[in-house]
Amino acid sequence: WILAFATHPDHAITLFRDQAEMLATPALRQLFLAYDQARDLDADNSRVDALADRIVEATLERYGPGRLPKLDDGISENPALIQGTANASSPAWRRLDSLIRARLGR
């Protein structure tokens, strides 16, 4: 969050509040935990596919198909660098990211 506030102070508080709301919702908090637990799975484990489905469903339910959060603001490379670092640390996370983006049409 320090990086977000340092580079995008005008958007960081909105993003911070959004994540705080998600973490306050038990079902969404479970998705964060499931994502963390997926780190050491084999990339082709069926639980990765199932988790991608759950995350996409929760995302569409929370934001609606026409109001999805922006993945890239075109100004900063930081979000892509952070996601790339996470993906590089785990083949399962890399596949999960690909599945979620594909299913959300990203």
Long-range contacts (C-beta under 8 A, 24 or more apart in sequence): 3-78, 3-82, 4-78, 7-76, 7-78, 8-73, 8-75, 8-76, 11-73, 18-69, 22-62, 27-58, 28-58, 28-62, 31-55, 31-58, 35-93, 35-96, 38-90, 38-92, 38-93, 38-96, 39-89, 39-90, 39-92, 39-93, 40-90, 40-92, 41-92, 42-91, 42-92, 43-91, 43-92, 43-94, 43-95, 44-95, 45-92, 48-92, 48-95, 48-96, 48-99, 49-99, 51-96, 52-96, 52-99, 52-100, 52-103, 53-103, 55-96, 55-100, 56-100, 56-103, 56-104, 59-100, 59-104, 60-104, 68-104, 71-101, 71-106
